[in-house]
Amino acid sequence: MSSKIYPEIEDHLETFLLYWLDTEVNKSDDNITGQKQIRSIIKHLQTFDDQDQCQQTIKSLDEQNRLILIVSGRIGRELVPQIHQLRQISSIYVYCQDKSLHEAWATNFFKV
């Protein structure tokens, strides 16, 4: 659908915020390319390279917000137990090089 034909629809499509937390999120060419691809789908992408800043931003969100978090395995292992219970967290996607290492802890959290 073209937003020119249905402009009111575009305002209601994005019900989720998307945060991406990784120390390299704004440094590698692959991550920059990934951000461009994601932004072509959803406008509300915010990147973080600092775990504390991301966590504080998440906690400051109104509980009515719905957030999808993309996080690296190393950071996720530490952060997820601290934020998983927050109502504004809808789902968490962990990406990593060592899938089996991170699956072990991630299976304890139903939003991951």
Backbone atoms as SQL, in Angstrom:
CREATE TABLE atoms (id INTEGER PRIMARY KEY, chain TEXT, resi INTEGER, resn TEXT, atom TEXT, x REAL, y REAL, z REAL);
INSERT INTO atoms VALUES
  (1, 'A', 1, 'MET', 'N', 0.821, -1.174, 0.000),
  (2, 'A', 1, 'MET', 'CA', 0.000, 0.000, 0.000),
  (3, 'A', 1, 'MET', 'C', 0.872, 1.248, 0.000),
  (4, 'A', 2, 'SER', 'N', 0.491, 2.166, -0.758),
  (5, 'A', 2, 'SER', 'CA', 1.218, 3.424, -0.813),
  (6, 'A', 2, 'SER', 'C', 0.724, 4.344, 0.287),
  (7, 'A', 3, 'SER', 'N', 1.665, 4.980, 0.970),
  (8, 'A', 3, 'SER', 'CA', 1.238, 5.899, 2.034),
  (9, 'A', 3, 'SER', 'C', 0.540, 7.121, 1.461),
  (10, 'A', 4, 'LYS', 'N', 0.704, 7.397, 0.158),
  (11, 'A', 4, 'LYS', 'CA', -0.007, 8.519, -0.449),
  (12, 'A', 4, 'LYS', 'C', -1.493, 8.213, -0.575),
  (13, 'A', 5, 'ILE', 'N', -1.794, 6.948, -0.770),
  (14, 'A', 5, 'ILE', 'CA', -3.191, 6.548, -0.896),
  (15, 'A', 5, 'ILE', 'C', -3.824, 6.392, 0.490),
  (16, 'A', 6, 'TYR', 'N', -3.058, 5.821, 1.430),
  (17, 'A', 6, 'TYR', 'CA', -3.552, 5.571, 2.777),
  (18, 'A', 6, 'TYR', 'C', -2.615, 6.198, 3.811),
  (19, 'A', 7, 'PRO', 'N', -2.530, 7.521, 3.881),
  (20, 'A', 7, 'PRO', 'CA', -1.565, 8.153, 4.798),
  (21, 'A', 7, 'PRO', 'C', -1.815, 7.827, 6.264),
  (22, 'A', 8, 'GLU', 'N', -3.068, 7.609, 6.638),
  (23, 'A', 8, 'GLU', 'CA', -3.354, 7.335, 8.043),
  (24, 'A', 8, 'GLU', 'C', -2.845, 5.971, 8.481),
  (25, 'A', 9, 'ILE', 'N', -2.658, 5.048, 7.559),
  (26, 'A', 9, 'ILE', 'CA', -2.176, 3.709, 7.910),
  (27, 'A', 9, 'ILE', 'C', -0.725, 3.760, 8.353),
  (28, 'A', 10, 'GLU', 'N', 0.084, 4.541, 7.688),
  (29, 'A', 10, 'GLU', 'CA', 1.500, 4.605, 8.018),
  (30, 'A', 10, 'GLU', 'C', 1.724, 5.012, 9.470),
  (31, 'A', 11, 'ASP', 'N', 0.893, 5.877, 9.995),
  (32, 'A', 11, 'ASP', 'CA', 1.037, 6.327, 11.372),
  (33, 'A', 11, 'ASP', 'C', 0.756, 5.222, 12.382),
  (34, 'A', 12, 'HIS', 'N', 0.047, 4.188, 11.981),
  (35, 'A', 12, 'HIS', 'CA', -0.353, 3.144, 12.919),
  (36, 'A', 12, 'HIS', 'C', 0.394, 1.832, 12.730),
  (37, 'A', 13, 'LEU', 'N', 1.249, 1.722, 11.751),
  (38, 'A', 13, 'LEU', 'CA', 1.948, 0.474, 11.508),
  (39, 'A', 13, 'LEU', 'C', 2.995, 0.172, 12.570),
  (40, 'A', 14, 'GLU', 'N', 3.639, 1.173, 13.077),
  (41, 'A', 14, 'GLU', 'CA', 4.732, 0.948, 13.997),
  (42, 'A', 14, 'GLU', 'C', 4.253, 1.018, 15.439),
  (43, 'A', 15, 'THR', 'N', 3.997, -0.143, 15.981),
  (44, 'A', 15, 'THR', 'CA', 3.570, -0.215, 17.365),
  (45, 'A', 15, 'THR', 'C', 4.727, -0.609, 18.275),
  (46, 'A', 16, 'PHE', 'N', 5.877, -0.915, 17.693),
  (47, 'A', 16, 'PHE', 'CA', 7.031, -1.343, 18.459),
  (48, 'A', 16, 'PHE', 'C', 8.206, -0.396, 18.272),
  (49, 'A', 17, 'LEU', 'N', 9.006, -0.284, 19.315),
  (50, 'A', 17, 'LEU', 'CA', 10.306, 0.367, 19.234),
  (51, 'A', 17, 'LEU', 'C', 11.330, -0.748, 19.036),
  (52, 'A', 18, 'LEU', 'N', 12.409, -0.445, 18.370),
  (53, 'A', 18, 'LEU', 'CA', 13.472, -1.429, 18.174),
  (54, 'A', 18, 'LEU', 'C', 14.774, -0.814, 18.642),
  (55, 'A', 19, 'TYR', 'N', 15.397, -1.455, 19.634),
  (56, 'A', 19, 'TYR', 'CA', 16.699, -1.022, 20.132),
  (57, 'A', 19, 'TYR', 'C', 17.719, -2.094, 19.779),
  (58, 'A', 20, 'TRP', 'N', 18.907, -1.642, 19.395),
  (59, 'A', 20, 'TRP', 'CA', 19.995, -2.557, 19.053),
  (60, 'A', 20, 'TRP', 'C', 21.177, -2.172, 19.917),
  (61, 'A', 21, 'LEU', 'N', 21.613, -3.108, 20.766),
  (62, 'A', 21, 'LEU', 'CA', 22.715, -2.867, 21.689),
  (63, 'A', 21, 'LEU', 'C', 23.890, -3.780, 21.346),
  (64, 'A', 22, 'ASP', 'N', 25.001, -3.152, 21.036),
  (65, 'A', 22, 'ASP', 'CA', 26.241, -3.875, 20.749),
  (66, 'A', 22, 'ASP', 'C', 27.372, -2.854, 20.759),
  (67, 'A', 23, 'THR', 'N', 28.507, -3.213, 21.299),
  (68, 'A', 23, 'THR', 'CA', 29.631, -2.272, 21.341),
  (69, 'A', 23, 'THR', 'C', 30.108, -1.899, 19.943),
  (70, 'A', 24, 'GLU', 'N', 29.802, -2.720, 18.958),
  (71, 'A', 24, 'GLU', 'CA', 30.230, -2.467, 17.579),
  (72, 'A', 24, 'GLU', 'C', 29.088, -2.043, 16.657),
  (73, 'A', 25, 'VAL', 'N', 27.929, -1.705, 17.212),
  (74, 'A', 25, 'VAL', 'CA', 26.728, -1.451, 16.405),
  (75, 'A', 25, 'VAL', 'C', 26.923, -0.354, 15.367),
  (76, 'A', 26, 'ASN', 'N', 27.711, 0.642, 15.686),
  (77, 'A', 26, 'ASN', 'CA', 27.905, 1.750, 14.748),
  (78, 'A', 26, 'ASN', 'C', 29.304, 1.773, 14.142),
  (79, 'A', 27, 'LYS', 'N', 30.026, 0.665, 14.250),
  (80, 'A', 27, 'LYS', 'CA', 31.410, 0.641, 13.785),
  (81, 'A', 27, 'LYS', 'C', 31.647, -0.256, 12.579),
  (82, 'A', 28, 'SER', 'N', 30.991, -1.390, 12.516),
  (83, 'A', 28, 'SER', 'CA', 31.272, -2.319, 11.410),
  (84, 'A', 28, 'SER', 'C', 30.375, -2.026, 10.205),
  (85, 'A', 29, 'ASP', 'N', 30.903, -2.272, 9.021),
  (86, 'A', 29, 'ASP', 'CA', 30.132, -2.067, 7.792),
  (87, 'A', 29, 'ASP', 'C', 28.893, -2.962, 7.766),
  (88, 'A', 30, 'ASP', 'N', 29.019, -4.195, 8.252),
  (89, 'A', 30, 'ASP', 'CA', 27.869, -5.105, 8.284),
  (90, 'A', 30, 'ASP', 'C', 26.750, -4.557, 9.156),
  (91, 'A', 31, 'ASN', 'N', 27.110, -3.998, 10.299),
  (92, 'A', 31, 'ASN', 'CA', 26.090, -3.438, 11.191),
  (93, 'A', 31, 'ASN', 'C', 25.442, -2.195, 10.606),
  (94, 'A', 32, 'ILE', 'N', 26.219, -1.364, 9.948),
  (95, 'A', 32, 'ILE', 'CA', 25.662, -0.160, 9.306),
  (96, 'A', 32, 'ILE', 'C', 24.699, -0.567, 8.196),
  (97, 'A', 33, 'THR', 'N', 25.097, -1.555, 7.414),
  (98, 'A', 33, 'THR', 'CA', 24.216, -2.065, 6.359),
  (99, 'A', 33, 'THR', 'C', 22.948, -2.653, 6.967),
  (100, 'A', 34, 'GLY', 'N', 23.094, -3.402, 8.054),
  (101, 'A', 34, 'GLY', 'CA', 21.934, -3.971, 8.739),
  (102, 'A', 34, 'GLY', 'C', 20.986, -2.905, 9.243),
  (103, 'A', 35, 'GLN', 'N', 21.537, -1.818, 9.764),
  (104, 'A', 35, 'GLN', 'CA', 20.700, -0.713, 10.236),
  (105, 'A', 35, 'GLN', 'C', 19.893, -0.105, 9.099),
  (106, 'A', 36, 'LYS', 'N', 20.526, 0.061, 7.955),
  (107, 'A', 36, 'LYS', 'CA', 19.814, 0.625, 6.802),
  (108, 'A', 36, 'LYS', 'C', 18.667, -0.283, 6.389),
  (109, 'A', 37, 'GLN', 'N', 18.917, -1.591, 6.398),
  (110, 'A', 37, 'GLN', 'CA', 17.868, -2.532, 6.017),
  (111, 'A', 37, 'GLN', 'C', 16.719, -2.505, 7.026),
  (112, 'A', 38, 'ILE', 'N', 17.061, -2.456, 8.295),
  (113, 'A', 38, 'ILE', 'CA', 16.020, -2.414, 9.325),
  (114, 'A', 38, 'ILE', 'C', 15.215, -1.128, 9.224),
  (115, 'A', 39, 'ARG', 'N', 15.892, -0.017, 9.007),
  (116, 'A', 39, 'ARG', 'CA', 15.189, 1.278, 8.924),
  (117, 'A', 39, 'ARG', 'C', 14.278, 1.357, 7.705),
  (118, 'A', 40, 'SER', 'N', 14.514, 0.520, 6.707),
  (119, 'A', 40, 'SER', 'CA', 13.603, 0.501, 5.564),
  (120, 'A', 40, 'SER', 'C', 12.278, -0.162, 5.939),
  (121, 'A', 41, 'ILE', 'N', 12.274, -0.879, 7.065),
  (122, 'A', 41, 'ILE', 'CA', 11.074, -1.576, 7.532),
  (123, 'A', 41, 'ILE', 'C', 10.436, -0.866, 8.712),
  (124, 'A', 42, 'ILE', 'N', 11.267, -0.407, 9.640),
  (125, 'A', 42, 'ILE', 'CA', 10.761, 0.235, 10.850),
  (126, 'A', 42, 'ILE', 'C', 11.567, 1.500, 11.123),
  (127, 'A', 43, 'LYS', 'N', 10.890, 2.569, 11.404),
  (128, 'A', 43, 'LYS', 'CA', 11.550, 3.857, 11.608),
  (129, 'A', 43, 'LYS', 'C', 12.109, 4.016, 13.012),
  (130, 'A', 44, 'HIS', 'N', 11.551, 3.322, 13.960),
  (131, 'A', 44, 'HIS', 'CA', 11.914, 3.508, 15.362),
  (132, 'A', 44, 'HIS', 'C', 13.062, 2.596, 15.791),
  (133, 'A', 45, 'LEU', 'N', 14.185, 2.683, 15.100),
  (134, 'A', 45, 'LEU', 'CA', 15.389, 1.949, 15.478),
  (135, 'A', 45, 'LEU', 'C', 16.321, 2.910, 16.195),
  (136, 'A', 46, 'GLN', 'N', 16.748, 2.519, 17.377),
  (137, 'A', 46, 'GLN', 'CA', 17.725, 3.303, 18.122),
  (138, 'A', 46, 'GLN', 'C', 18.879, 2.369, 18.478),
  (139, 'A', 47, 'THR', 'N', 20.089, 2.828, 18.229),
  (140, 'A', 47, 'THR', 'CA', 21.259, 2.008, 18.504),
  (141, 'A', 47, 'THR', 'C', 21.970, 2.494, 19.766),
  (142, 'A', 48, 'PHE', 'N', 22.583, 1.541, 20.444),
  (143, 'A', 48, 'PHE', 'CA', 23.344, 1.822, 21.662),
  (144, 'A', 48, 'PHE', 'C', 24.642, 1.034, 21.628),
  (145, 'A', 49, 'ASP', 'N', 25.720, 1.678, 22.044),
  (146, 'A', 49, 'ASP', 'CA', 26.973, 0.946, 22.212),
  (147, 'A', 49, 'ASP', 'C', 27.372, 0.892, 23.686),
  (148, 'A', 50, 'ASP', 'N', 26.524, 1.444, 24.541),
  (149, 'A', 50, 'ASP', 'CA', 26.773, 1.466, 25.977),
  (150, 'A', 50, 'ASP', 'C', 25.617, 0.766, 26.693),
  (151, 'A', 51, 'GLN', 'N', 25.936, -0.291, 27.403),
  (152, 'A', 51, 'GLN', 'CA', 24.909, -1.102, 28.075),
  (153, 'A', 51, 'GLN', 'C', 24.136, -0.309, 29.119),
  (154, 'A', 52, 'ASP', 'N', 24.813, 0.479, 29.923),
  (155, 'A', 52, 'ASP', 'CA', 24.128, 1.245, 30.970),
  (156, 'A', 52, 'ASP', 'C', 23.161, 2.269, 30.387),
  (157, 'A', 53, 'GLN', 'N', 23.582, 2.945, 29.336),
  (158, 'A', 53, 'GLN', 'CA', 22.712, 3.928, 28.689),
  (159, 'A', 53, 'GLN', 'C', 21.474, 3.253, 28.108),
  (160, 'A', 54, 'CYS', 'N', 21.679, 2.107, 27.475),
  (161, 'A', 54, 'CYS', 'CA', 20.549, 1.365, 26.904),
  (162, 'A', 54, 'CYS', 'C', 19.590, 0.928, 28.005),
  (163, 'A', 55, 'GLN', 'N', 20.131, 0.372, 29.068),
  (164, 'A', 55, 'GLN', 'CA', 19.291, -0.101, 30.164),
  (165, 'A', 55, 'GLN', 'C', 18.498, 1.040, 30.789),
  (166, 'A', 56, 'GLN', 'N', 19.116, 2.177, 30.998),
  (167, 'A', 56, 'GLN', 'CA', 18.410, 3.318, 31.565),
  (168, 'A', 56, 'GLN', 'C', 17.319, 3.822, 30.624),
  (169, 'A', 57, 'THR', 'N', 17.606, 3.818, 29.331),
  (170, 'A', 57, 'THR', 'CA', 16.604, 4.255, 28.354),
  (171, 'A', 57, 'THR', 'C', 15.414, 3.309, 28.351),
  (172, 'A', 58, 'ILE', 'N', 15.678, 2.016, 28.415),
  (173, 'A', 58, 'ILE', 'CA', 14.599, 1.028, 28.462),
  (174, 'A', 58, 'ILE', 'C', 13.745, 1.233, 29.712),
  (175, 'A', 59, 'LYS', 'N', 14.391, 1.392, 30.841),
  (176, 'A', 59, 'LYS', 'CA', 13.659, 1.562, 32.097),
  (177, 'A', 59, 'LYS', 'C', 12.862, 2.864, 32.142),
  (178, 'A', 60, 'SER', 'N', 13.298, 3.851, 31.380),
  (179, 'A', 60, 'SER', 'CA', 12.585, 5.126, 31.367),
  (180, 'A', 60, 'SER', 'C', 11.353, 5.115, 30.459),
  (181, 'A', 61, 'LEU', 'N', 11.206, 4.083, 29.640),
  (182, 'A', 61, 'LEU', 'CA', 10.051, 3.987, 28.754),
  (183, 'A', 61, 'LEU', 'C', 8.780, 3.769, 29.558),
  (184, 'A', 62, 'ASP', 'N', 7.719, 4.331, 29.077),
  (185, 'A', 62, 'ASP', 'CA', 6.405, 4.074, 29.650),
  (186, 'A', 62, 'ASP', 'C', 6.089, 2.588, 29.496),
  (187, 'A', 63, 'GLU', 'N', 5.422, 2.019, 30.472),
  (188, 'A', 63, 'GLU', 'CA', 5.095, 0.587, 30.416),
  (189, 'A', 63, 'GLU', 'C', 4.161, 0.240, 29.270),
  (190, 'A', 64, 'GLN', 'N', 3.509, 1.215, 28.683),
  (191, 'A', 64, 'GLN', 'CA', 2.626, 0.958, 27.542),
  (192, 'A', 64, 'GLN', 'C', 3.408, 0.769, 26.241),
  (193, 'A', 65, 'ASN', 'N', 4.664, 1.204, 26.226),
  (194, 'A', 65, 'ASN', 'CA', 5.502, 1.004, 25.035),
  (195, 'A', 65, 'ASN', 'C', 5.820, -0.470, 24.868),
  (196, 'A', 66, 'ARG', 'N', 6.086, -0.864, 23.637),
  (197, 'A', 66, 'ARG', 'CA', 6.491, -2.233, 23.333),
  (198, 'A', 66, 'ARG', 'C', 7.830, -2.171, 22.625),
  (199, 'A', 67, 'LEU', 'N', 8.799, -2.864, 23.198),
  (200, 'A', 67, 'LEU', 'CA', 10.170, -2.797, 22.724),
  (201, 'A', 67, 'LEU', 'C', 10.671, -4.160, 22.297),
  (202, 'A', 68, 'ILE', 'N', 11.324, -4.178, 21.161),
  (203, 'A', 68, 'ILE', 'CA', 12.067, -5.341, 20.709),
  (204, 'A', 68, 'ILE', 'C', 13.537, -4.966, 20.843),
  (205, 'A', 69, 'LEU', 'N', 14.296, -5.825, 21.491),
  (206, 'A', 69, 'LEU', 'CA', 15.712, -5.560, 21.713),
  (207, 'A', 69, 'LEU', 'C', 16.551, -6.569, 20.940),
  (208, 'A', 70, 'ILE', 'N', 17.510, -6.063, 20.197),
  (209, 'A', 70, 'ILE', 'CA', 18.528, -6.898, 19.563),
  (210, 'A', 70, 'ILE', 'C', 19.800, -6.677, 20.374),
  (211, 'A', 71, 'VAL', 'N', 20.422, -7.737, 20.813),
  (212, 'A', 71, 'VAL', 'CA', 21.597, -7.601, 21.674),
  (213, 'A', 71, 'VAL', 'C', 22.622, -8.680, 21.338),
  (214, 'A', 72, 'SER', 'N', 23.878, -8.331, 21.485),
  (215, 'A', 72, 'SER', 'CA', 24.937, -9.316, 21.276),
  (216, 'A', 72, 'SER', 'C', 24.899, -10.331, 22.420),
  (217, 'A', 73, 'GLY', 'N', 25.404, -11.508, 22.161),
  (218, 'A', 73, 'GLY', 'CA', 25.377, -12.561, 23.173),
  (219, 'A', 73, 'GLY', 'C', 26.122, -12.204, 24.432),
  (220, 'A', 74, 'ARG', 'N', 27.285, -11.625, 24.292),
  (221, 'A', 74, 'ARG', 'CA', 28.100, -11.282, 25.455),
  (222, 'A', 74, 'ARG', 'C', 27.380, -10.287, 26.360),
  (223, 'A', 75, 'ILE', 'N', 26.834, -9.238, 25.773),
  (224, 'A', 75, 'ILE', 'CA', 26.113, -8.232, 26.563),
  (225, 'A', 75, 'ILE', 'C', 24.778, -8.795, 27.040),
  (226, 'A', 76, 'GLY', 'N', 24.103, -9.532, 26.187),
  (227, 'A', 76, 'GLY', 'CA', 22.801, -10.089, 26.539),
  (228, 'A', 76, 'GLY', 'C', 22.856, -10.979, 27.762),
  (229, 'A', 77, 'ARG', 'N', 23.914, -11.756, 27.872),
  (230, 'A', 77, 'ARG', 'CA', 24.066, -12.657, 29.015),
  (231, 'A', 77, 'ARG', 'C', 24.020, -11.886, 30.338),
  (232, 'A', 78, 'GLU', 'N', 24.550, -10.695, 30.328),
  (233, 'A', 78, 'GLU', 'CA', 24.582, -9.858, 31.525),
  (234, 'A', 78, 'GLU', 'C', 23.311, -9.016, 31.669),
  (235, 'A', 79, 'LEU', 'N', 22.814, -8.478, 30.561),
  (236, 'A', 79, 'LEU', 'CA', 21.703, -7.536, 30.602),
  (237, 'A', 79, 'LEU', 'C', 20.328, -8.191, 30.714),
  (238, 'A', 80, 'VAL', 'N', 20.106, -9.255, 29.996),
  (239, 'A', 80, 'VAL', 'CA', 18.771, -9.859, 29.937),
  (240, 'A', 80, 'VAL', 'C', 18.209, -10.182, 31.316),
  (241, 'A', 81, 'PRO', 'N', 18.970, -10.789, 32.225),
  (242, 'A', 81, 'PRO', 'CA', 18.390, -11.056, 33.551),
  (243, 'A', 81, 'PRO', 'C', 17.949, -9.789, 34.287),
  (244, 'A', 82, 'GLN', 'N', 18.531, -8.648, 33.965),
  (245, 'A', 82, 'GLN', 'CA', 18.205, -7.400, 34.645),
  (246, 'A', 82, 'GLN', 'C', 16.967, -6.710, 34.067),
  (247, 'A', 83, 'ILE', 'N', 16.628, -6.995, 32.809),
  (248, 'A', 83, 'ILE', 'CA', 15.523, -6.259, 32.162),
  (249, 'A', 83, 'ILE', 'C', 14.382, -7.149, 31.681),
  (250, 'A', 84, 'HIS', 'N', 14.577, -8.438, 31.674),
  (251, 'A', 84, 'HIS', 'CA', 13.599, -9.360, 31.092),
  (252, 'A', 84, 'HIS', 'C', 12.196, -9.174, 31.648),
  (253, 'A', 85, 'GLN', 'N', 12.079, -8.887, 32.919),
  (254, 'A', 85, 'GLN', 'CA', 10.773, -8.789, 33.568),
  (255, 'A', 85, 'GLN', 'C', 10.034, -7.495, 33.252),
  (256, 'A', 86, 'LEU', 'N', 10.700, -6.528, 32.650),
  (257, 'A', 86, 'LEU', 'CA', 10.057, -5.247, 32.371),
  (258, 'A', 86, 'LEU', 'C', 8.912, -5.414, 31.377),
  (259, 'A', 87, 'ARG', 'N', 7.811, -4.789, 31.682),
  (260, 'A', 87, 'ARG', 'CA', 6.612, -4.923, 30.844),
  (261, 'A', 87, 'ARG', 'C', 6.836, -4.388, 29.432),
  (262, 'A', 88, 'GLN', 'N', 7.648, -3.341, 29.301),
  (263, 'A', 88, 'GLN', 'CA', 7.857, -2.734, 27.990),
  (264, 'A', 88, 'GLN', 'C', 8.696, -3.615, 27.047),
  (265, 'A', 89, 'ILE', 'N', 9.352, -4.633, 27.575),
  (266, 'A', 89, 'ILE', 'CA', 10.124, -5.564, 26.739),
  (267, 'A', 89, 'ILE', 'C', 9.158, -6.584, 26.145),
  (268, 'A', 90, 'SER', 'N', 9.048, -6.570, 24.833),
  (269, 'A', 90, 'SER', 'CA', 8.186, -7.520, 24.147),
  (270, 'A', 90, 'SER', 'C', 8.949, -8.787, 23.779),
  (271, 'A', 91, 'SER', 'N', 10.118, -8.613, 23.177),
  (272, 'A', 91, 'SER', 'CA', 10.953, -9.752, 22.821),
  (273, 'A', 91, 'SER', 'C', 12.402, -9.307, 22.706),
  (274, 'A', 92, 'ILE', 'N', 13.290, -10.287, 22.830),
  (275, 'A', 92, 'ILE', 'CA', 14.720, -10.035, 22.790),
  (276, 'A', 92, 'ILE', 'C', 15.340, -11.011, 21.803),
  (277, 'A', 93, 'TYR', 'N', 16.118, -10.467, 20.887),
  (278, 'A', 93, 'TYR', 'CA', 16.838, -11.286, 19.915),
  (279, 'A', 93, 'TYR', 'C', 18.327, -11.204, 20.220),
  (280, 'A', 94, 'VAL', 'N', 18.927, -12.355, 20.456),
  (281, 'A', 94, 'VAL', 'CA', 20.350, -12.429, 20.766),
  (282, 'A', 94, 'VAL', 'C', 21.061, -12.953, 19.535),
  (283, 'A', 95, 'TYR', 'N', 22.070, -12.213, 19.092),
  (284, 'A', 95, 'TYR', 'CA', 22.869, -12.705, 17.980),
  (285, 'A', 95, 'TYR', 'C', 24.294, -12.894, 18.472),
  (286, 'A', 96, 'CYS', 'N', 24.924, -13.935, 17.969),
  (287, 'A', 96, 'CYS', 'CA', 26.248, -14.274, 18.470),
  (288, 'A', 96, 'CYS', 'C', 26.957, -15.225, 17.513),
  (289, 'A', 97, 'GLN', 'N', 28.226, -15.401, 17.745),
  (290, 'A', 97, 'GLN', 'CA', 29.026, -16.341, 16.957),
  (291, 'A', 97, 'GLN', 'C', 28.936, -17.756, 17.531),
  (292, 'A', 98, 'ASP', 'N', 28.764, -17.877, 18.822),
  (293, 'A', 98, 'ASP', 'CA', 28.731, -19.177, 19.503),
  (294, 'A', 98, 'ASP', 'C', 27.315, -19.455, 20.005),
  (295, 'A', 99, 'LYS', 'N', 26.486, -19.966, 19.117),
  (296, 'A', 99, 'LYS', 'CA', 25.073, -20.166, 19.420),
  (297, 'A', 99, 'LYS', 'C', 24.856, -21.089, 20.629),
  (298, 'A', 100, 'SER', 'N', 25.579, -22.172, 20.707),
  (299, 'A', 100, 'SER', 'CA', 25.363, -23.120, 21.804),
  (300, 'A', 100, 'SER', 'C', 25.710, -22.512, 23.160),
  (301, 'A', 101, 'LEU', 'N', 26.729, -21.664, 23.215),
  (302, 'A', 101, 'LEU', 'CA', 27.110, -21.009, 24.466),
  (303, 'A', 101, 'LEU', 'C', 25.977, -20.130, 24.985),
  (304, 'A', 102, 'HIS', 'N', 25.357, -19.392, 24.116),
  (305, 'A', 102, 'HIS', 'CA', 24.325, -18.443, 24.531),
  (306, 'A', 102, 'HIS', 'C', 22.944, -19.074, 24.635),
  (307, 'A', 103, 'GLU', 'N', 22.718, -20.170, 23.949),
  (308, 'A', 103, 'GLU', 'CA', 21.444, -20.871, 24.110),
  (309, 'A', 103, 'GLU', 'C', 21.279, -21.382, 25.530),
  (310, 'A', 104, 'ALA', 'N', 22.376, -21.749, 26.150),
  (311, 'A', 104, 'ALA', 'CA', 22.327, -22.305, 27.504),
  (312, 'A', 104, 'ALA', 'C', 21.686, -21.330, 28.492),
  (313, 'A', 105, 'TRP', 'N', 22.065, -20.074, 28.473),
  (314, 'A', 105, 'TRP', 'CA', 21.460, -19.116, 29.402),
  (315, 'A', 105, 'TRP', 'C', 20.161, -18.536, 28.853),
  (316, 'A', 106, 'ALA', 'N', 20.063, -18.402, 27.534),
  (317, 'A', 106, 'ALA', 'CA', 18.889, -17.744, 26.927),
  (318, 'A', 106, 'ALA', 'C', 17.610, -18.544, 27.115),
  (319, 'A', 107, 'THR', 'N', 17.707, -19.845, 27.228),
  (320, 'A', 107, 'THR', 'CA', 16.499, -20.661, 27.371),
  (321, 'A', 107, 'THR', 'C', 15.779, -20.421, 28.698),
  (322, 'A', 108, 'ASN', 'N', 16.433, -19.735, 29.623),
  (323, 'A', 108, 'ASN', 'CA', 15.797, -19.416, 30.908),
  (324, 'A', 108, 'ASN', 'C', 14.865, -18.216, 30.826),
  (325, 'A', 109, 'PHE', 'N', 14.797, -17.576, 29.660),
  (326, 'A', 109, 'PHE', 'CA', 14.025, -16.345, 29.507),
  (327, 'A', 109, 'PHE', 'C', 13.077, -16.484, 28.327),
  (328, 'A', 110, 'PHE', 'N', 11.781, -16.489, 28.591),
  (329, 'A', 110, 'PHE', 'CA', 10.802, -16.770, 27.535),
  (330, 'A', 110, 'PHE', 'C', 10.705, -15.670, 26.491),
  (331, 'A', 111, 'LYS', 'N', 11.161, -14.465, 26.782),
  (332, 'A', 111, 'LYS', 'CA', 11.104, -13.394, 25.789),
  (333, 'A', 111, 'LYS', 'C', 12.259, -13.450, 24.791),
  (334, 'A', 112, 'VAL', 'N', 13.242, -14.292, 25.063),
  (335, 'A', 112, 'VAL', 'CA', 14.398, -14.414, 24.167),
  (336, 'A', 112, 'VAL', 'C', 14.065, -15.440, 23.104);
